Amino acid sequence: MIEFKVSSYCSIGSCVEVGVLPGGGVAVRDSKNREQGPLVFTSEEWAAFVAGVKNGEFDPA
């Protein structure tokens, strides 16, 4: 079973949950719709996403 974590900034229950998979992958799901199941990323994909966030690649123009 995956242990999902929620940001400490989440206070209203509508949050993104992230869990580490055996083997290093990452699962991401919507706390409002857990039945839909998570999106699954490799550790490389997740690292690229996190690097993009840190570099401001997703900031609105």
MOSULDA-V336103 format. One record per residue. PHI is phi in radians with two decimals (NA if undefined). OMEGA is omega in radians with two decimals (* if undefined). BURIAL is + if it has 9 or more other C-alpha atoms within 8 Angstrom, else -. Layout:
# MOSULDA-V336103
PHI&OMEGA&BURIAL ; PHI&OMEGA&BURIAL
This chain:
# MOSULDA-V336103
NA&-3.14&- ; -1.49&3.03&- ; -1.67&-3.14&- ; -1.51&3.10&- ; -2.06&-3.14&- ; -2.10&3.11&+ ; -1.02&3.07&- ; -1.19&3.08&- ; -1.38&-3.13&- ; -1.39&-3.12&+ ; -2.23&-3.07&- ; -1.97&3.08&- ; 1.51&3.10&- ; -1.91&-2.97&- ; -2.32&3.02&+ ; -1.61&3.10&+ ; -1.97&-3.09&+ ; -2.19&3.10&+ ; -2.38&3.11&+ ; -1.57&-3.13&+ ; -1.61&3.00&+ ; -1.01&-3.10&- ; 1.65&3.01&- ; 1.77&3.09&- ; -1.24&-3.12&+ ; -2.29&3.08&+ ; -1.94&-3.12&+ ; -2.24&3.12&+ ; -2.47&3.11&+ ; -1.60&-3.10&+ ; -1.13&3.12&+ ; -1.39&-3.03&- ; -2.44&-3.10&- ; -1.13&-3.11&+ ; -1.14&-3.13&- ; -1.17&-3.13&- ; 1.58&-3.07&- ; -1.51&2.88&+ ; -1.50&-3.07&- ; -2.04&-3.12&- ; -2.20&3.01&+ ; -1.25&3.11&+ ; -1.12&3.11&+ ; -1.19&3.10&- ; -1.10&-3.14&- ; -1.12&3.12&+ ; -1.08&3.11&- ; -1.15&3.10&- ; -1.11&3.14&- ; -1.06&3.11&- ; -1.09&3.10&- ; -1.11&3.08&+ ; -1.09&-3.13&+ ; -1.10&-3.13&- ; -1.51&3.10&- ; 1.39&-3.10&- ; -1.16&-3.09&- ; -1.91&3.11&- ; -1.22&3.11&- ; -1.12&-3.11&- ; -1.41&*&-
